[in-house]
């Protein structure tokens, strides 16, 4: 599954199905589109290199024996 990820200048991280668009709003520039907000994970994604396409992969946890 592929997604788009971008970070704004305030450090908030966005993830969505469509490529976000940088728009100017009342509080400055922000990413718009179908996005969800994430924590401050993925430090390699910055405002300067956003947006980035990512691939999401589900990894099954191994049972402890």
PQR file with spaces between the fields and no chain letter, atoms N, CA, C, O and H, PARSE charges and radii, in Angstrom:
ATOM       1  N    UNK     1       0.862   -1.167    0.000 -0.4000 1.5000
ATOM       2  CA   UNK     1       0.000    0.000    0.000 -0.0000 2.0000
ATOM       3  C    UNK     1       0.907    1.229    0.000  0.5500 1.7000
ATOM       4  O    UNK     1       1.816    1.331    0.824 -0.5500 1.4000
ATOM       5  N    UNK     2       0.666    2.145   -0.906 -0.4000 1.5000
ATOM       6  CA   UNK     2       1.481    3.351   -0.978 -0.0000 2.0000
ATOM       7  C    UNK     2       0.687    4.543   -0.475  0.5500 1.7000
ATOM       8  O    UNK     2      -0.514    4.660   -0.718 -0.5500 1.4000
ATOM       9  H    UNK     2      -0.073    2.062   -1.575  0.4000 1.0000
ATOM      10  N    UNK     3       1.379    5.423    0.226 -0.4000 1.5000
ATOM      11  CA   UNK     3       0.785    6.622    0.814 -0.0000 2.0000
ATOM      12  C    UNK     3       1.713    7.798    0.552  0.5500 1.7000
ATOM      13  O    UNK     3       2.861    7.618    0.146 -0.5500 1.4000
ATOM      14  H    UNK     3       2.355    5.328    0.423  0.4000 1.0000
ATOM      15  N    UNK     4       1.210    8.988    0.785 -0.4000 1.5000
ATOM      16  CA   UNK     4       2.023   10.210    0.722 -0.0000 2.0000
ATOM      17  C    UNK     4       2.223   10.722    2.134  0.5500 1.7000
ATOM      18  O    UNK     4       1.315   10.662    2.962 -0.5500 1.4000
ATOM      19  H    UNK     4       0.277    9.134    1.114  0.4000 1.0000
ATOM      20  N    UNK     5       3.436   11.236    2.407 -0.4000 1.5000
ATOM      21  CA   UNK     5       3.742   11.759    3.718 -0.0000 2.0000
ATOM      22  C    UNK     5       4.440   13.104    3.553  0.5500 1.7000
ATOM      23  O    UNK     5       5.273   13.271    2.662 -0.5500 1.4000
ATOM      24  H    UNK     5       4.174   11.286    1.733  0.4000 1.0000
ATOM      25  N    UNK     6       4.097   14.063    4.415 -0.4000 1.5000
ATOM      26  CA   UNK     6       4.709   15.388    4.374 -0.0000 2.0000
ATOM      27  C    UNK     6       4.738   15.958    5.785  0.5500 1.7000
ATOM      28  O    UNK     6       3.917   15.603    6.630 -0.5500 1.4000
ATOM      29  H    UNK     6       3.420   13.926    5.138  0.4000 1.0000
ATOM      30  N    UNK     7       5.696   16.846    6.025 -0.4000 1.5000
ATOM      31  CA   UNK     7       5.816   17.514    7.318 -0.0000 2.0000
ATOM      32  C    UNK     7       5.681   19.015    7.094  0.5500 1.7000
ATOM      33  O    UNK     7       6.205   19.546    6.115 -0.5500 1.4000
ATOM      34  H    UNK     7       6.363   17.134    5.338  0.4000 1.0000
ATOM      35  N    UNK     8       4.973   19.711    8.009 -0.4000 1.5000
ATOM      36  CA   UNK     8       4.868   21.163    7.872 -0.0000 2.0000
ATOM      37  C    UNK     8       5.992   21.846    8.649  0.5500 1.7000
ATOM      38  O    UNK     8       6.786   21.187    9.321 -0.5500 1.4000
ATOM      39  H    UNK     8       4.548   19.279    8.805  0.4000 1.0000
ATOM      40  N    UNK     9       6.049   23.165    8.550 -0.4000 1.5000
ATOM      41  CA   UNK     9       7.137   23.905    9.200 -0.0000 2.0000
ATOM      42  C    UNK     9       7.088   23.825   10.711  0.5500 1.7000
ATOM      43  O    UNK     9       8.103   24.047   11.371 -0.5500 1.4000
ATOM      44  H    UNK     9       5.405   23.701    8.005  0.4000 1.0000
ATOM      45  N    UNK    10       5.909   23.505   11.284 -0.4000 1.5000
ATOM      46  CA   UNK    10       5.776   23.367   12.731 -0.0000 2.0000
ATOM      47  C    UNK    10       6.141   21.965   13.211  0.5500 1.7000
ATOM      48  O    UNK    10       6.102   21.690   14.411 -0.5500 1.4000
ATOM      49  H    UNK    10       5.085   23.324   10.748  0.4000 1.0000
ATOM      50  N    UNK    11       6.496   21.072   12.278 -0.4000 1.5000
ATOM      51  CA   UNK    11       6.905   19.726   12.657 -0.0000 2.0000
ATOM      52  C    UNK    11       5.796   18.695   12.641  0.5500 1.7000
ATOM      53  O    UNK    11       6.051   17.530   12.945 -0.5500 1.4000
ATOM      54  H    UNK    11       6.528   21.295   11.304  0.4000 1.0000
ATOM      55  N    UNK    12       4.566   19.080   12.297 -0.4000 1.5000
ATOM      56  CA   UNK    12       3.476   18.113   12.244 -0.0000 2.0000
ATOM      57  C    UNK    12       3.613   17.260   10.991  0.5500 1.7000
ATOM      58  O    UNK    12       3.960   17.765    9.923 -0.5500 1.4000
ATOM      59  H    UNK    12       4.359   20.027   12.050  0.4000 1.0000
ATOM      60  N    UNK    13       3.337   15.951   11.128 -0.4000 1.5000
ATOM      61  CA   UNK    13       3.482   15.010   10.041 -0.0000 2.0000
ATOM      62  C    UNK    13       2.107   14.609    9.536  0.5500 1.7000
ATOM      63  O    UNK    13       1.205   14.346   10.332 -0.5500 1.4000
ATOM      64  H    UNK    13       3.055   15.541   11.995  0.4000 1.0000
ATOM      65  N    UNK    14       1.939   14.562    8.227 -0.4000 1.5000
ATOM      66  CA   UNK    14       0.674   14.223    7.591 -0.0000 2.0000
ATOM      67  C    UNK    14       0.878   12.979    6.734  0.5500 1.7000
ATOM      68  O    UNK    14       1.947   12.794    6.153 -0.5500 1.4000
ATOM      69  H    UNK    14       2.672   14.777    7.581  0.4000 1.0000
ATOM      70  N    UNK    15      -0.146   12.121    6.653 -0.4000 1.5000
ATOM      71  CA   UNK    15      -0.111   10.951    5.787 -0.0000 2.0000
ATOM      72  C    UNK    15      -1.469   10.851    5.096  0.5500 1.7000
ATOM      73  O    UNK    15      -2.504   11.091    5.717 -0.5500 1.4000
ATOM      74  H    UNK    15      -1.014   12.271    7.125  0.4000 1.0000
ATOM      75  N    UNK    16      -1.463   10.499    3.813 -0.4000 1.5000
ATOM      76  CA   UNK    16      -2.720   10.422    3.093 -0.0000 2.0000
ATOM      77  C    UNK    16      -2.623    9.597    1.822  0.5500 1.7000
ATOM      78  O    UNK    16      -1.534    9.212    1.394 -0.5500 1.4000
ATOM      79  H    UNK    16      -0.622   10.305    3.308  0.4000 1.0000
ATOM      80  N    UNK    17      -3.783    9.331    1.223 -0.4000 1.5000
ATOM      81  CA   UNK    17      -3.863    8.528    0.005 -0.0000 2.0000
ATOM      82  C    UNK    17      -3.508    9.321   -1.245  0.5500 1.7000
ATOM      83  O    UNK    17      -3.037    8.752   -2.229 -0.5500 1.4000
ATOM      84  H    UNK    17      -4.667    9.643    1.571  0.4000 1.0000
ATOM      85  N    UNK    18      -3.729   10.622   -1.211 -0.4000 1.5000
ATOM      86  CA   UNK    18      -3.430   11.460   -2.367 -0.0000 2.0000
ATOM      87  C    UNK    18      -2.305   12.417   -2.004  0.5500 1.7000
ATOM      88  O    UNK    18      -2.100   12.741   -0.834 -0.5500 1.4000
ATOM      89  H    UNK    18      -4.112   11.084   -0.411  0.4000 1.0000
ATOM      90  N    UNK    19      -1.576   12.868   -3.029 -0.4000 1.5000
ATOM      91  CA   UNK    19      -0.460   13.771   -2.794 -0.0000 2.0000
ATOM      92  C    UNK    19      -0.982   15.081   -2.215  0.5500 1.7000
ATOM      93  O    UNK    19      -1.820   15.730   -2.841 -0.5500 1.4000
ATOM      94  H    UNK    19      -1.743   12.605   -3.980  0.4000 1.0000
ATOM      95  N    UNK    20      -0.507   15.492   -1.029 -0.4000 1.5000
ATOM      96  CA   UNK    20      -0.982   16.729   -0.428 -0.0000 2.0000
ATOM      97  C    UNK    20      -0.462   17.947   -1.191  0.5500 1.7000
ATOM      98  O    UNK    20       0.574   17.888   -1.853 -0.5500 1.4000
ATOM      99  H    UNK    20       0.174   14.965   -0.521  0.4000 1.0000
ATOM     100  N    UNK    21      -1.196   19.038   -1.086 -0.4000 1.5000
ATOM     101  CA   UNK    21      -0.855   20.275   -1.766 -0.0000 2.0000
ATOM     102  C    UNK    21      -0.525   21.324   -0.711  0.5500 1.7000
ATOM     103  O    UNK    21      -1.255   21.479    0.269 -0.5500 1.4000
ATOM     104  H    UNK    21      -2.038   19.085   -0.548  0.4000 1.0000
ATOM     105  N    UNK    22       0.576   22.045   -0.913 -0.4000 1.5000
ATOM     106  CA   UNK    22       0.975   23.088    0.016 -0.0000 2.0000
ATOM     107  C    UNK    22       0.142   24.332   -0.239  0.5500 1.7000
ATOM     108  O    UNK    22       0.175   24.888   -1.337 -0.5500 1.4000
ATOM     109  H    UNK    22       1.169   21.920   -1.708  0.4000 1.0000
ATOM     110  N    UNK    23      -0.608   24.776    0.772 -0.4000 1.5000
ATOM     111  CA   UNK    23      -1.497   25.927    0.647 -0.0000 2.0000
ATOM     112  C    UNK    23      -1.217   26.926    1.754  0.5500 1.7000
ATOM     113  O    UNK    23      -0.797   26.554    2.850 -0.5500 1.4000
ATOM     114  H    UNK    23      -0.634   24.325    1.664  0.4000 1.0000
ATOM     115  N    UNK    24      -1.450   28.178    1.465 -0.4000 1.5000
ATOM     116  CA   UNK    24      -1.279   29.226    2.465 -0.0000 2.0000
ATOM     117  C    UNK    24      -2.610   29.449    3.152  0.5500 1.7000
ATOM     118  O    UNK    24      -3.624   29.700    2.500 -0.5500 1.4000
ATOM     119  H    UNK    24      -1.791   28.480    0.575  0.4000 1.0000
ATOM     120  N    UNK    25      -2.603   29.357    4.477 -0.4000 1.5000
ATOM     121  CA   UNK    25      -3.808   29.571    5.270 -0.0000 2.0000
ATOM     122  C    UNK    25      -3.584   30.681    6.275  0.5500 1.7000
ATOM     123  O    UNK    25      -2.586   31.398    6.210 -0.5500 1.4000
ATOM     124  H    UNK    25      -1.779   29.154    5.006  0.4000 1.0000
ATOM     125  N    UNK    26      -4.522   30.822    7.210 -0.4000 1.5000
ATOM     126  CA   UNK    26      -4.437   31.864    8.217 -0.0000 2.0000
ATOM     127  C    UNK    26      -3.213   31.747    9.108  0.5500 1.7000
ATOM     128  O    UNK    26      -2.691   32.754    9.588 -0.5500 1.4000
ATOM     129  H    UNK    26      -5.333   30.240    7.263  0.4000 1.0000
ATOM     130  N    UNK    27      -2.752   30.514    9.332 -0.4000 1.5000
ATOM     131  CA   UNK    27      -1.609   30.302   10.222 -0.0000 2.0000
ATOM     132  C    UNK    27      -0.319   30.062    9.441  0.5500 1.7000
ATOM     133  O    UNK    27       0.660   29.581   10.013 -0.5500 1.4000
ATOM     134  H    UNK    27      -3.176   29.697    8.942  0.4000 1.0000
ATOM     135  N    UNK    28      -0.296   30.383    8.161 -0.4000 1.5000
ATOM     136  CA   UNK    28       0.894   30.142    7.337 -0.0000 2.0000
ATOM     137  C    UNK    28       0.639   29.018    6.359  0.5500 1.7000
ATOM     138  O    UNK    28      -0.508   28.741    6.009 -0.5500 1.4000
ATOM     139  H    UNK    28      -1.091   30.773    7.697  0.4000 1.0000
ATOM     140  N    UNK    29       1.699   28.371    5.918 -0.4000 1.5000
ATOM     141  CA   UNK    29       1.563   27.289    4.943 -0.0000 2.0000
ATOM     142  C    UNK    29       1.235   25.980    5.637  0.5500 1.7000
ATOM     143  O    UNK    29       1.746   25.698    6.720 -0.5500 1.4000
ATOM     144  H    UNK    29       2.631   28.597    6.202  0.4000 1.0000
ATOM     145  N    UNK    30       0.374   25.176    5.007 -0.4000 1.5000
ATOM     146  CA   UNK    30       0.014   23.871    5.543 -0.0000 2.0000
ATOM     147  C    UNK    30      -0.272   22.929    4.379  0.5500 1.7000
ATOM     148  O    UNK    30      -0.490   23.371    3.251 -0.5500 1.4000
ATOM     149  H    UNK    30      -0.042   25.405    4.127  0.4000 1.0000
ATOM     150  N    UNK    31      -0.269   21.638    4.660 -0.4000 1.5000
ATOM     151  CA   UNK    31      -0.580   20.632    3.649 -0.0000 2.0000
ATOM     152  C    UNK    31      -2.075   20.362    3.663  0.5500 1.7000
ATOM     153  O    UNK    31      -2.662   20.152    4.725 -0.5500 1.4000
ATOM     154  H    UNK    31      -0.092   21.279    5.577  0.4000 1.0000
ATOM     155  N    UNK    32      -2.694   20.367    2.478 -0.4000 1.5000
ATOM     156  CA   UNK    32      -4.125   20.093    2.377 -0.0000 2.0000
ATOM     157  C    UNK    32      -4.355   18.878    1.497  0.5500 1.7000
ATOM     158  O    UNK    32      -3.547   18.565    0.623 -0.5500 1.4000
ATOM     159  H    UNK    32      -2.217   20.537    1.616  0.4000 1.0000
ATOM     160  N    UNK    33      -5.452   18.209    1.739 -0.4000 1.5000
ATOM     161  CA   UNK    33      -5.832   16.993    1.024 -0.0000 2.0000
ATOM     162  C    UNK    33      -6.396   16.016    2.029  0.5500 1.7000
ATOM     163  O    UNK    33      -6.633   16.377    3.182 -0.5500 1.4000
ATOM     164  H    UNK    33      -6.108   18.464    2.449  0.4000 1.0000
ATOM     165  N    UNK    34      -6.616   14.776    1.606 -0.4000 1.5000
ATOM     166  CA   UNK    34      -7.089   13.748    2.533 -0.0000 2.0000
ATOM     167  C    UNK    34      -5.901   13.270    3.346  0.5500 1.7000
ATOM     168  O    UNK    34      -5.173   12.369    2.930 -0.5500 1.4000
ATOM     169  H    UNK    34      -6.423   14.482    0.670  0.4000 1.0000
ATOM     170  N    UNK    35      -5.708   13.879    4.512 -0.4000 1.5000
ATOM     171  CA   UNK    35      -4.542   13.550    5.328 -0.0000 2.0000
ATOM     172  C    UNK    35      -4.941   13.270    6.767  0.5500 1.7000
ATOM     173  O    UNK    35      -5.970   13.749    7.242 -0.5500 1.4000
ATOM     174  H    UNK    35      -6.299   14.611    4.850  0.4000 1.0000
ATOM     175  N    UNK    36      -4.133   12.504    7.441 -0.4000 1.5000
ATOM     176  CA   UNK    36      -4.245   12.254    8.872 -0.0000 2.0000
ATOM     177  C    UNK    36      -2.975   12.792    9.514  0.5500 1.7000
ATOM     178  O    UNK    36      -1.920   12.842    8.881 -0.5500 1.4000
ATOM     179  H    UNK    36      -3.297   12.115    7.054  0.4000 1.0000
ATOM     180  N    UNK    37      -3.085   13.190   10.767 -0.4000 1.5000
ATOM     181  CA   UNK    37      -1.931   13.727   11.482 -0.0000 2.0000
ATOM     182  C    UNK    37      -1.240   12.607   12.249  0.5500 1.7000
ATOM     183  O    UNK    37      -1.898   11.737   12.820 -0.5500 1.4000
ATOM     184  H    UNK    37      -3.942   13.149   11.281  0.4000 1.0000
ATOM     185  N    UNK    38       0.066   12.634   12.259 -0.4000 1.5000
ATOM     186  CA   UNK    38       0.871   11.654   12.993 -0.0000 2.0000
ATOM     187  C    UNK    38       1.731   12.372   14.015  0.5500 1.7000
ATOM     188  O    UNK    38       1.819   13.599   14.038 -0.5500 1.4000
ATOM     189  H    UNK    38       0.601   13.340   11.795  0.4000 1.0000
ATOM     190  N    UNK    39       2.362   11.572   14.856 -0.4000 1.5000
ATOM     191  CA   UNK    39       3.277   12.140   15.846 -0.0000 2.0000
ATOM     192  C    UNK    39       4.555   12.608   15.153  0.5500 1.7000
ATOM     193  O    UNK    39       4.617   12.663   13.925 -0.5500 1.4000
ATOM     194  H    UNK    39       2.291   10.574   14.837  0.4000 1.0000
ATOM     195  N    UNK    40       5.530   12.930   15.913 -0.4000 1.5000
ATOM     196  CA   UNK    40       6.784   13.445   15.353 -0.0000 2.0000
ATOM     197  C    UNK    40       7.733   12.316   14.939  0.5500 1.7000
ATOM     198  O    UNK    40       8.951   12.471   15.032 -0.5500 1.4000
ATOM     199  H    UNK    40       5.479   12.886   16.911  0.4000 1.0000
ATOM     200  N    UNK    41       7.196   11.196   14.490 -0.4000 1.5000
ATOM     201  CA   UNK    41       8.017   10.106   13.962 -0.0000 2.0000
ATOM     202  C    UNK    41       8.598   10.500   12.607  0.5500 1.7000
ATOM     203  O    UNK    41       8.284   11.572   12.091 -0.5500 1.4000
ATOM     204  H    UNK    41       6.207   11.069   14.415  0.4000 1.0000
ATOM     205  N    UNK    42       9.425    9.661   12.038 -0.4000 1.5000
ATOM     206  CA   UNK    42      10.008    9.832   10.708 -0.0000 2.0000
ATOM     207  C    UNK    42      10.790   11.142   10.575  0.5500 1.7000
ATOM     208  O    UNK    42      10.415   11.991    9.767 -0.5500 1.4000
ATOM     209  H    UNK    42       9.679    8.790   12.458  0.4000 1.0000
ATOM     210  N    UNK    43      11.854   11.324   11.339 -0.4000 1.5000
ATOM     211  CA   UNK    43      12.625   12.566   11.258 -0.0000 2.0000
ATOM     212  C    UNK    43      13.258   12.793    9.890  0.5500 1.7000
ATOM     213  O    UNK    43      13.634   13.920    9.566 -0.5500 1.4000
ATOM     214  H    UNK    43      12.158   10.633   11.995  0.4000 1.0000
ATOM     215  N    UNK    44      13.383   11.726    9.071 -0.4000 1.5000
ATOM     216  CA   UNK    44      13.972   11.895    7.739 -0.0000 2.0000
ATOM     217  C    UNK    44      13.040   12.626    6.775  0.5500 1.7000
ATOM     218  O    UNK    44      13.477   13.042    5.702 -0.5500 1.4000
ATOM     219  H    UNK    44      13.077   10.810    9.334  0.4000 1.0000
ATOM     220  N    UNK    45      11.766   12.790    7.134 -0.4000 1.5000
ATOM     221  CA   UNK    45      10.831   13.562    6.323 -0.0000 2.0000
ATOM     222  C    UNK    45      10.749   14.955    6.919  0.5500 1.7000
ATOM     223  O    UNK    45      10.283   15.141    8.043 -0.5500 1.4000
ATOM     224  H    UNK    45      11.412   12.452    8.005  0.4000 1.0000
ATOM     225  N    UNK    46      11.209   15.927    6.153 -0.4000 1.5000
ATOM     226  CA   UNK    46      11.257   17.310    6.612 -0.0000 2.0000
ATOM     227  C    UNK    46      10.341   18.175    5.766  0.5500 1.7000
ATOM     228  O    UNK    46       9.829   17.726    4.740 -0.5500 1.4000
ATOM     229  H    UNK    46      11.588   15.776    5.240  0.4000 1.0000
ATOM     230  N    UNK    47      10.134   19.410    6.189 -0.4000 1.5000
ATOM     231  CA   UNK    47       9.344   20.349    5.392 -0.0000 2.0000
ATOM     232  C    UNK    47      10.027   20.583    4.045  0.5500 1.7000
ATOM     233  O    UNK    47       9.369   20.656    3.008 -0.5500 1.4000
ATOM     234  H    UNK    47      10.550   19.775    7.022  0.4000 1.0000
ATOM     235  N    UNK    48      11.352   20.700    4.076 -0.4000 1.5000
ATOM     236  CA   UNK    48      12.101   21.017    2.865 -0.0000 2.0000
ATOM     237  C    UNK    48      12.050   19.906    1.817  0.5500 1.7000
ATOM     238  O    UNK    48      12.103   20.202    0.623 -0.5500 1.4000
ATOM     239  H    UNK    48      11.888   20.641    4.918  0.4000 1.0000
ATOM     240  N    UNK    49      11.948   18.631    2.223 -0.4000 1.5000
ATOM     241  CA   UNK    49      11.916   17.553    1.234 -0.0000 2.0000
ATOM     242  C    UNK    49      10.525   16.928    1.068  0.5500 1.7000
ATOM     243  O    UNK    49      10.403   15.865    0.460 -0.5500 1.4000
ATOM     244  H    UNK    49      11.904   18.390    3.193  0.4000 1.0000
ATOM     245  N    UNK    50       9.482   17.563    1.594 -0.4000 1.5000
ATOM     246  CA   UNK    50       8.111   17.048    1.503 -0.0000 2.0000
ATOM     247  C    UNK    50       7.442   17.512    0.220  0.5500 1.7000
ATOM     248  O    UNK    50       7.829   18.549   -0.319 -0.5500 1.4000
ATOM     249  H    UNK    50       9.580   18.427    2.089  0.4000 1.0000
ATOM     250  N    UNK    51       6.454   16.788   -0.291 -0.4000 1.5000
ATOM     251  CA   UNK    51       5.959   15.500    0.194 -0.0000 2.0000
ATOM     252  C    UNK    51       6.795   14.340   -0.345  0.5500 1.7000
ATOM     253  O    UNK    51       7.507   14.472   -1.341 -0.5500 1.4000
ATOM     254  H    UNK    51       6.139   15.946    0.147  0.4000 1.0000
ATOM     255  N    UNK    52       6.688   13.215    0.332 -0.4000 1.5000
ATOM     256  CA   UNK    52       7.367   11.980   -0.049 -0.0000 2.0000
ATOM     257  C    UNK    52       6.331   10.872   -0.184  0.5500 1.7000
ATOM     258  O    UNK    52       5.383   10.809    0.599 -0.5500 1.4000
ATOM     259  H    UNK    52       6.110   13.108    1.141  0.4000 1.0000
ATOM     260  N    UNK    53       6.506    9.991   -1.179 -0.4000 1.5000
ATOM     261  CA   UNK    53       5.658    8.809   -1.263 -0.0000 2.0000
ATOM     262  C    UNK    53       6.292    7.729   -0.402  0.5500 1.7000
ATOM     263  O    UNK    53       7.505    7.524   -0.445 -0.5500 1.4000
ATOM     264  H    UNK    53       7.276   10.042   -1.815  0.4000 1.0000
ATOM     265  N    UNK    54       5.475    7.044    0.374 -0.4000 1.5000
ATOM     266  CA   UNK    54       5.968    5.968    1.233 -0.0000 2.0000
ATOM     267  C    UNK    54       5.194    4.695    0.922  0.5500 1.7000
ATOM     268  O    UNK    54       4.137    4.744    0.292 -0.5500 1.4000
ATOM     269  H    UNK    54       4.489    7.211    0.409  0.4000 1.0000
ATOM     270  N    UNK    55       5.714    3.566    1.359 -0.4000 1.5000
ATOM     271  CA   UNK    55       5.008    2.307    1.217 -0.0000 2.0000
ATOM     272  C    UNK    55       4.752    1.760    2.611  0.5500 1.7000
ATOM     273  O    UNK    55       5.670    1.668    3.427 -0.5500 1.4000
ATOM     274  H    UNK    55       6.572    3.526    1.870  0.4000 1.0000
ATOM     275  N    UNK    56       3.504    1.397    2.882 -0.4000 1.5000
ATOM     276  CA   UNK    56       3.108    0.879    4.190 -0.0000 2.0000
ATOM     277  C    UNK    56       3.000   -0.632    4.086  0.5500 1.7000
ATOM     278  O    UNK    56       2.326   -1.149    3.195 -0.5500 1.4000
ATOM     279  H    UNK    56       2.759    1.471    2.219  0.4000 1.0000
ATOM     280  N    UNK    57       3.657   -1.339    4.989 -0.4000 1.5000
ATOM     281  CA   UNK    57       3.652   -2.779    4.976 -0.0000 2.0000
ATOM     282  C    UNK    57       3.272   -3.304    6.360  0.5500 1.7000
ATOM     283  O    UNK    57       3.852   -2.885    7.362 -0.5500 1.4000
ATOM     284  H    UNK    57       4.204   -0.919    5.713  0.4000 1.0000
ATOM     285  N    UNK    58       2.325   -4.198    6.421 -0.4000 1.5000
ATOM     286  CA   UNK    58       1.926   -4.811    7.695 -0.0000 2.0000
ATOM     287  C    UNK    58       2.859   -5.984    7.972  0.5500 1.7000
ATOM     288  O    UNK    58       3.035   -6.869    7.134 -0.5500 1.4000
ATOM     289  H    UNK    58       1.854   -4.539    5.607  0.4000 1.0000
ATOM     290  N    UNK    59       3.444   -5.974    9.142 -0.4000 1.5000
ATOM     291  CA   UNK    59       4.349   -7.046    9.552 -0.0000 2.0000
ATOM     292  C    UNK    59       3.691   -7.796   10.708  0.5500 1.7000
ATOM     293  O    UNK    59       3.371   -7.212   11.743 -0.5500 1.4000
ATOM     294  H    UNK    59       3.301   -5.255    9.822  0.4000 1.0000
ATOM     295  N    UNK    60       3.497   -9.076   10.516 -0.4000 1.5000
ATOM     296  CA   UNK    60       2.898   -9.904   11.559 -0.0000 2.0000
ATOM     297  C    UNK    60       3.919  -10.113   12.684  0.5500 1.7000
ATOM     298  O    UNK    60       5.089  -10.401   12.432 -0.5500 1.4000
ATOM     299  H    UNK    60       3.757   -9.551    9.675  0.4000 1.0000
ATOM     300  N    UNK    61       3.455   -9.964   13.922 -0.4000 1.5000
ATOM     301  CA   UNK    61       4.330  -10.197   15.068 -0.0000 2.0000
ATOM     302  C    UNK    61       4.472  -11.681   15.303  0.5500 1.7000
ATOM     303  O    UNK    61       3.513  -12.440   15.165 -0.5500 1.4000
ATOM     304  H    UNK    61       2.504   -9.731   14.126  0.4000 1.0000
ATOM     305  N    UNK    62       5.668  -12.087   15.658 -0.4000 1.5000
ATOM     306  CA   UNK    62       5.908  -13.489   15.978 -0.0000 2.0000
ATOM     307  C    UNK    62       5.466  -13.764   17.408  0.5500 1.7000
ATOM     308  O    UNK    62       5.676  -12.947   18.305 -0.5500 1.4000
ATOM     309  H    UNK    62       6.447  -11.470   15.771  0.4000 1.0000
ATOM     310  N    UNK    63       4.850  -14.924   17.609 -0.4000 1.5000
ATOM     311  CA   UNK    63       4.433  -15.299   18.962 -0.0000 2.0000
ATOM     312  C    UNK    63       5.663  -15.687   19.779  0.5500 1.7000
ATOM     313  O    UNK    63       6.544  -16.394   19.291 -0.5500 1.4000
ATOM     314  H    UNK    63       4.680  -15.588   16.881  0.4000 1.0000
ATOM     315  N    UNK    64       5.714  -15.220   21.023 -0.4000 1.5000
ATOM     316  CA   UNK    64       6.803  -15.625   21.909 -0.0000 2.0000
ATOM     317  C    UNK    64       6.498  -17.009   22.446  0.5500 1.7000
ATOM     318  O    UNK    64       5.359  -17.303   22.808 -0.5500 1.4000
ATOM     319  H    UNK    64       4.998  -14.645   21.420  0.4000 1.0000
ATOM     320  N    UNK    65       7.512  -17.858   22.499 -0.4000 1.5000
ATOM     321  CA   UNK    65       7.324  -19.239   22.981 -0.0000 2.0000
ATOM     322  C    UNK    65       7.986  -19.424   24.316  0.5500 1.7000
ATOM     323  O    UNK    65       7.938  -20.515   24.884 -0.5500 1.4000
ATOM     324  H    UNK    65       8.438  -17.619   22.205  0.4000 1.0000
